Amino acid sequence: MKNIIALALVTALTLGISSCGKYRKFDNNEVIENTYSGTVDVGSTGADPGGDFTGNGDSGTYSFAWENKNSKCNANFDVTTSGGTVQMKVYDKKGNVVIDQTLPNNGEDSFSGVSEEGKPGMWKVELILNNFNGDGSYSLSPGS
């Protein structure tokens, strides 16, 4: 009987640990933080979220939860700006940074790449805009 109880306890702890995640309390595509004073227009959600953002010297952070069942993701973002920067940070289920990319101050610039390997589950996508004057877009998809 003691062995059955011990086995049940170990199984429960193992299942509890494997389901833990820093962002698990959020629903897929739920906004976590929005302190950005410009505009973020979310054009698509689900497995392949994406959207557009604009600013007129605006600053702040826009972040959302994203369910990524893979250990990597494909990310794209671009800006056309006369000033300011945009930083895209993507965190895996454990809160580890798997993408950290900043686009510079002037002109047109873009980033397209595959993240570092992370833990599958609920991830966090964060756009940090600093004195951003212009427009841009972002898109994500599960990587392989």
Residue frames relative to the residue before (quaternion, step in Angstrom):
aa qw qx qy qz dx dy dz
M 1.0000 0.0000 0.0000 0.0000 0.00 0.00 0.00
K 0.6424 0.5241 -0.3225 0.4568 3.57 1.00 -0.86
N 0.6373 0.5318 -0.3252 0.4531 3.57 1.04 -0.79
I 0.6399 0.5166 -0.3250 0.4669 3.61 1.00 -0.77
I 0.6571 0.4966 -0.3082 0.4761 3.58 0.94 -0.85
A 0.6512 0.5082 -0.3144 0.4678 3.58 0.94 -0.87
L 0.6535 0.5068 -0.3122 0.4676 3.59 0.96 -0.84
A 0.6437 0.5128 -0.3174 0.4711 3.58 0.97 -0.82
L 0.6533 0.5111 -0.3127 0.4628 3.60 0.97 -0.81
V 0.6579 0.4963 -0.3071 0.4759 3.59 0.92 -0.89
T 0.6444 0.5162 -0.3183 0.4658 3.60 0.96 -0.83
A 0.6626 0.5023 -0.3058 0.4639 3.60 0.91 -0.89
L 0.6625 0.4928 -0.3066 0.4734 3.59 0.94 -0.83
T 0.6456 0.5191 -0.3207 0.4593 3.58 0.96 -0.82
L 0.6655 0.4841 -0.3043 0.4798 3.58 0.90 -0.87
G 0.6477 0.5250 -0.3171 0.4520 3.60 0.97 -0.79
I 0.6703 0.4913 -0.2979 0.4697 3.55 0.95 -0.88
S 0.6926 0.4857 -0.3016 0.4398 3.60 0.87 -0.86
S 0.6991 0.4521 -0.2923 0.4704 3.61 1.11 -0.43
C 0.4703 0.6782 -0.4448 0.3478 3.58 1.28 -0.06
G 0.1636 0.7625 -0.6173 0.1034 3.51 -1.17 0.62
K 0.6019 -0.6138 0.3876 0.3328 3.53 -1.03 0.83
Y 0.7958 0.2920 -0.1331 0.5135 3.63 0.98 -0.79
R 0.3358 0.7936 -0.4619 0.2098 3.60 1.24 0.23
K 0.6139 0.5669 -0.3570 0.4175 3.60 1.15 -0.43
F 0.6527 0.5001 -0.3097 0.4774 3.58 1.26 -0.22
D 0.4518 -0.6470 0.5394 0.2939 3.54 -1.21 0.58
N 0.6443 -0.5115 0.3976 0.4064 3.56 -1.24 0.44
N 0.8447 0.1033 -0.1522 0.5027 3.56 -0.89 1.11
E 0.4137 0.6906 -0.4901 0.3342 3.63 1.19 0.30
V 0.4575 -0.6701 0.5112 0.2834 3.57 -0.98 0.89
I 0.2752 -0.7585 0.5747 0.1367 3.56 -0.88 1.04
E 0.7916 -0.0510 0.0813 0.6035 3.57 0.92 -0.96
N 0.0710 0.7745 -0.6278 0.0304 3.55 -1.09 0.74
T 0.1122 0.7869 -0.5909 0.1378 3.53 -0.09 1.36
Y 0.4466 0.7001 -0.4476 0.3317 3.58 1.29 0.10
S 0.3332 -0.7746 0.5099 0.1704 3.56 -0.77 1.07
G 0.5822 0.5384 -0.3820 0.4747 3.60 1.28 -0.02
T 0.6060 -0.5575 0.4272 0.3734 3.56 -1.24 -0.48
V 0.0502 -0.7399 0.6695 0.0425 3.53 -1.10 0.83
D 0.0975 -0.7892 0.6062 0.0121 3.55 -0.71 1.15
V 0.2241 -0.7851 0.5667 0.1105 3.57 -0.42 1.24
G 0.2023 -0.8268 0.5184 0.0823 3.56 -0.46 1.21
S 0.8020 0.0373 -0.0185 0.5958 3.58 1.11 -0.59
T 0.1625 -0.7708 0.6113 0.0760 3.53 -1.18 0.66
G 0.5560 0.6196 -0.4358 0.3421 3.58 -1.20 -0.34
A 0.8272 -0.2131 0.1673 0.4922 3.54 -1.11 -0.76
D 0.7815 0.2417 -0.1162 0.5633 3.60 1.16 -0.60
P 0.0219 -0.8425 0.5381 0.0102 3.62 0.41 1.15
G 0.1161 0.7833 -0.6054 0.0804 3.54 -1.20 0.58
G 0.0938 0.8032 -0.5847 0.0641 3.52 -1.24 0.34
D 0.4401 -0.6582 0.5512 0.2630 3.50 -1.43 -0.12
F 0.0777 -0.7781 0.6199 0.0650 3.55 -1.24 0.46
T 0.0941 -0.7739 0.6248 0.0430 3.54 -1.20 0.66
G 0.0116 0.8038 -0.5947 0.0075 3.52 -1.20 0.46
N 0.1983 -0.7418 0.6305 0.1135 3.50 -1.31 0.51
G 0.7731 -0.2566 0.1190 0.5677 3.54 0.62 1.20
D 0.4192 0.7428 -0.4300 0.2960 3.58 1.28 0.40
S 0.1551 -0.7678 0.6164 0.0807 3.53 -1.29 0.56
G 0.4230 0.6924 -0.5305 0.2454 3.55 -1.26 0.43
T 0.4360 -0.6772 0.5367 0.2517 3.51 -1.39 -0.02
Y 0.0643 -0.7478 0.6598 0.0375 3.52 -1.11 0.82
S 0.1131 0.8012 -0.5800 0.0944 3.60 -0.69 1.04
F 0.0441 -0.7894 0.6122 0.0062 3.53 -1.22 0.59
A 0.5023 -0.6246 0.5107 0.3111 3.54 -1.31 0.43
W 0.0389 -0.7947 0.6057 -0.0077 3.54 -1.08 0.75
E 0.3272 -0.7425 0.5566 0.1784 3.57 -0.78 1.06
N 0.0294 0.7820 -0.6186 0.0703 3.55 -0.51 1.25
K 0.2447 -0.8067 0.5269 0.1085 3.56 -0.44 1.22
N 0.6420 0.4894 -0.3200 0.4960 3.58 1.30 -0.02
S 0.5478 -0.6303 0.4408 0.3292 3.56 -1.26 0.23
K 0.7402 0.2504 -0.1869 0.5954 3.60 1.30 -0.01
C 0.1552 -0.7645 0.6085 0.1452 3.56 -1.31 0.14
N 0.3711 -0.6589 0.6011 0.2585 3.50 -1.36 0.38
A 0.0444 -0.8115 0.5826 -0.0111 3.57 -0.84 0.98
N 0.0326 -0.7587 0.6505 0.0079 3.50 -1.18 0.76
F 0.2213 0.7489 -0.6210 0.0672 3.53 -1.09 0.67
D 0.0716 -0.7987 0.5974 -0.0001 3.51 -1.10 0.75
V 0.1325 -0.7785 0.6097 0.0684 3.52 -1.26 0.50
T 0.1075 -0.6911 0.7048 0.1184 3.46 -1.42 0.44
T 0.1504 0.8270 -0.5111 0.1797 3.55 -0.34 1.24
S 0.2921 -0.7191 0.5965 0.2041 3.52 -1.24 0.50
G 0.8088 -0.0261 -0.0101 0.5874 3.56 1.28 0.13
G 0.7183 0.4277 -0.3323 0.4367 3.51 -1.22 0.53
T 0.3090 -0.7422 0.5663 0.1816 3.52 -1.33 0.14
V 0.1831 -0.7292 0.6445 0.1391 3.51 -1.36 0.36
Q 0.1035 -0.7782 0.6186 0.0323 3.54 -0.87 1.02
M 0.1418 -0.7591 0.6293 0.0872 3.57 -0.91 0.94
K 0.0017 -0.7693 0.6384 -0.0234 3.53 -0.86 1.06
V 0.0825 -0.7733 0.6280 0.0281 3.54 -0.96 0.92
Y 0.1530 -0.7910 0.5914 0.0326 3.53 -0.88 1.09
D 0.4157 -0.6994 0.5178 0.2645 3.58 -1.00 0.77
K 0.7926 -0.3346 0.2416 0.4488 3.56 -1.36 -0.04
K 0.7177 0.4438 -0.2395 0.4802 3.60 1.04 -0.78
G 0.5589 -0.6127 0.3886 0.4015 3.61 1.27 -0.19
N 0.4660 0.6592 -0.4512 0.3804 3.57 1.26 0.31
V 0.4567 -0.6798 0.5031 0.2760 3.59 -0.97 0.86
V 0.1032 -0.8034 0.5856 0.0319 3.58 -0.80 1.07
I 0.7478 0.1011 -0.1159 0.6459 3.58 1.35 -0.22
D 0.1031 0.7486 -0.6509 0.0727 3.55 -1.06 0.86
Q 0.1905 0.7940 -0.5391 0.2064 3.54 -0.10 1.33
T 0.1093 -0.7836 0.6102 0.0406 3.58 -0.90 0.98
L 0.2402 -0.7504 0.5985 0.1449 3.55 -0.97 0.90
P 0.5351 -0.7141 0.3742 0.2522 3.56 -0.90 1.03
N 0.8028 -0.4297 0.2388 0.3373 3.44 -1.52 0.19
N 0.8538 0.1514 -0.0357 0.4967 3.62 0.67 -0.94
G 0.7969 0.3482 -0.2433 0.4295 3.52 -1.26 0.56
E 0.6257 -0.4984 0.4296 0.4191 3.51 -1.26 -0.58
D 0.1077 0.7774 -0.6136 0.0868 3.54 -0.99 0.82
S 0.0726 -0.8046 0.5885 0.0312 3.54 -1.16 0.55
F 0.1806 -0.7377 0.6393 0.1200 3.50 -1.35 0.40
S 0.0724 0.7535 -0.6507 0.0605 3.53 -1.03 0.87
G 0.3214 0.7642 -0.5087 0.2320 3.54 -0.65 1.06
V 0.4791 -0.6224 0.5412 0.3004 3.48 -1.45 0.02
S 0.4992 -0.6773 0.4627 0.2790 3.54 -0.98 0.89
E 0.5851 -0.4724 0.4994 0.4302 3.48 -1.42 0.02
E 0.5883 -0.5664 0.4233 0.3922 3.58 -1.21 0.27
G 0.0104 -0.7952 0.6056 -0.0296 3.54 -1.01 0.90
K 0.6230 -0.5188 0.4210 0.4069 3.53 -1.32 -0.12
P 0.4514 -0.6847 0.4990 0.2800 3.62 -0.80 0.96
G 0.4709 0.6470 -0.5112 0.3136 3.56 -1.16 0.63
M 0.7453 -0.3345 0.2823 0.5030 3.56 -1.12 -0.67
W 0.1242 -0.7995 0.5874 0.0177 3.55 -0.59 1.23
K 0.3187 -0.7094 0.5868 0.2255 3.57 -1.33 0.21
V 0.1444 -0.7580 0.6334 0.0582 3.53 -0.99 0.99
E 0.0399 -0.8225 0.5658 -0.0433 3.56 -0.73 1.09
L 0.1087 -0.7456 0.6548 0.0592 3.55 -1.00 0.94
I 0.0915 -0.7831 0.6150 0.0125 3.57 -0.71 1.12
L 0.0755 -0.8153 0.5739 -0.0143 3.54 -0.44 1.27
N 0.0804 -0.8101 0.5807 -0.0107 3.55 -0.84 1.06
N 0.8218 -0.1640 0.0483 0.5435 3.58 -0.44 1.29
F 0.2159 0.8299 -0.4839 0.1745 3.52 1.10 0.79
N 0.0149 -0.7825 0.6205 -0.0490 3.54 -0.82 1.11
G 0.6516 0.4767 -0.3534 0.4726 3.57 -0.14 1.29
D 0.4298 -0.6680 0.5137 0.3242 3.55 -1.08 -0.66
G 0.0034 -0.7934 0.6085 -0.0166 3.51 -1.29 0.38
S 0.2122 -0.7552 0.6026 0.1471 3.53 -1.35 -0.02
Y 0.1238 -0.7704 0.6199 0.0834 3.52 -1.33 0.36
S 0.0392 0.7675 -0.6398 -0.0061 3.56 -1.28 0.43
L 0.1248 -0.7758 0.6174 0.0371 3.52 -1.22 0.71
S 0.0387 0.7615 -0.6468 -0.0139 3.52 -1.25 0.46
P 0.6068 -0.5494 0.4112 0.4010 3.58 -1.16 0.51
G 0.3078 -0.7556 0.5525 0.1706 3.56 -1.01 0.83
S 0.4342 -0.6902 0.5086 0.2765 3.54 -1.28 0.01
